[in-house]
Amino acid sequence: MALVDLVIPVYNEEHVLAASVAQVVEWCDAHPEHRWRIVVANNASTDGTLAVARELEAARPGRVVALDVPVKGRGIALRVAWLTSDADVSAYMDVDLSTDLAHVPALVDPLAAGEADVSYGTRLHRLSETRRSLKRELISRTYVLILRLVAGLRVSDAQCGFKAIRRDVARAVVPLVRDTRWFFDSELLLVAQENGYRLREVPVRWNEDADTRVHIVSTAIEDLRGIWRLRRGGVPRVASRVEERARRA
């Protein structure tokens, strides 16, 4: 049985946070195969999100944790949550719960068993079931194609808000990820892949949230800048892995 953190990064989500956390708590209570902890990572919200998170923490001590990250950016929220966690496995999901919670075991179990190092949900696998606009579908597929051709990332979906990582891998990889916003996911996968960590793909059922905070154009520009930065400067290497390869040479 592993201790697993389910991180929910939130920015101005006071209107949906309580209902979403209640749904995740209910799911966790029905799956005692791991010790679950729900971490609400408040991300510089300007509404009552943090107050709601603290109320949820008080109502469910030990099950729900309110983490206040005063700097905006999903990447920085995940960085703080994962690097300060003592959980064996840390995962994250979007507050809208677009990804079906039924896929959590497929995301977490291989990491808890030591069979994989990083796992990620994919909306673009042939076994995935998605409900989303044609526009977003085309943008996602084009983005993945660019990642493959320019950066060499061998995944079918980099930006699905549903990922998990082992604690030891997070300690090694996350400090090397420079992006603090939406490109964090792609950079995380690329750094992990290029350092030889084992990636596990999880096809998911996913429903598009009409109230998403993601702005397509600005996010796409950020992502392209991130790809160019890694293309130009190279993917950073984990020191322990470099030393291990040197010993084997």
Helices and strands as residue ranges (DSSP letters): E 3-10, H 17-29, E 35-43, H 49-59, E 64-69, H 74-83, E 89-93, G 101-103, H 104-112, E 118-122, E 129-131, H 134-146, I 147-151, E 162-166, H 167-173, G 174-176, H 184-194, E 199-203, E 205-207, H 216-233, H 239-248
